[in-house]
Amino acid sequence: MEKNKLTMTTLDFNFVRSQFPAFSEPSLEGFAHFENAGGSFACGQMIDSLHRYYRETKVQPCYGFEPSHSAGKQMDRARQRMAAWLNVETDEVHFGPSTSQNTYVVAQALRQHLKPGDEIIVTNQDHEANVGVWRRLEADGMVIREWQVNPESAELDPAGLDNLLNDRTRVVAFTHCSNIVGSMHPVREWTDKIHAAGALAIVDGVSYAGHGLPDVDALGADIYLFSLYKVYGPHLGVMVMRKAVNEQLPYQGHFFNEDHPTDRFTPAGPDHAQIASVNGVIDYFEAVYSHHFGDSEAAQTQKTSRVRALFQHTERRNLQVLLDFLAHRKSVRLIGKAVTKNRAPTVSFTVKDRDPADIAAQLAEQKIGIGNGNCYAYRLMGALGIPPDQGVVRTSFVHYTREEEVSRLIGVLDKIL
Ligand SMILES: Cc1ncc(COP(=O)(O)O)c(C=O)c1O
């Protein structure tokens, strides 16, 4: 019954696009946004929250006077609501300036926590934010093992993880979805293996979360990270750190904040207004939920999964068309699989004897914005034999992208490739 409901619900594009001021912004008329893996458009609810915060409550929050009290309440509420959508406890949600900053701080904690000879597994598929900070621990005696992609398919084979896990493994860092390859990984299967080996699983969800917020509890990640500027929100990094891990790692904040769970790994003073504006992002997800499903009595985990399924179902219809087009071009090397199952609409490719920057420039002339280069998945480029200074052409879209925009992209690619 539930399954039928999910597959039969279709996204109301008019409704969804009406929530994004960018789609009615005169200066953006005719622009097709295909660089969502870099940064999505912001929903109106978030922009309004930010605006309201600066106009009405821009003082130091959390004192007893108004407007300070309301400012603090908005921030607390943002954390509670984000935690509910991710199916974790409120104190497990940390807001930092970015995912790279969040992993950097955790790495400082691990520097103190781990011992020489302890092993850390990293991949060569990840964005550097989930690789370099862990690799630097080698200087403190930790041993780094690399779980390598298949150089043809660009995919991570779970057997590679099995071969590396051993009783010295303490941490495994991998991505939920690569920002180049697009495959959505079976995170739960992998975190189960990692936990069976007695290690922590650190999962980069940056390229996943824009396609629907995850149920972090169900995924089994010890630390799960993503960046709200790719999830219709402000430039903030969300880090879920499970309670048991928080209590185990040495804190990195001011010494007198040791007992405040959410201050232990976010040493910088947070951007108050942006945290408050996370309410706007959640308002958007709630608006999408009630517009399409209505059932306000549903459990929160069901709301999260319904919106996620709605987004991904919509995206995959457009994705198949783009993959089919690229897979049949002789000069194109498509990175990642040509089928939509468990695949995000982040589609990267190279073109024989062509510089990705030139292709991006030709698309830009037609008011189509795409990404190009290594997109900070620098090591992946090396593994695939692609010069990192050239990288790939990357097109990426989300649920709000219309079929007509994808057809327009394909039409222009057809002419210029
Ligand atoms: C997959 C992935 N992980 C991590 C990051 C780093 O995120 P941030 O810019 O918030 O540091 C990015 C940024 O593009 C990314 O695409």
The ligand as an ORCA input file, in Angstrom:
! r2SCAN-3c Opt
* xyz 0 1
  C      31.049     15.245     -1.736
  C      31.565     16.452     -1.026
  N      32.083     16.313      0.190
  C      32.546     17.357      0.894
  C      32.503     18.630      0.389
  C      33.028     19.767      1.187
  O      31.972     20.523      1.688
  P      32.221     21.982      2.239
  O      32.318     22.868      1.050
  O      31.003     22.262      3.062
  O      33.453     21.963      3.024
  C      31.973     18.836     -0.891
  C      31.933     20.186     -1.475
  O      31.728     20.394     -2.622
  C      31.489     17.720     -1.611
  O      30.976     17.833     -2.842
*
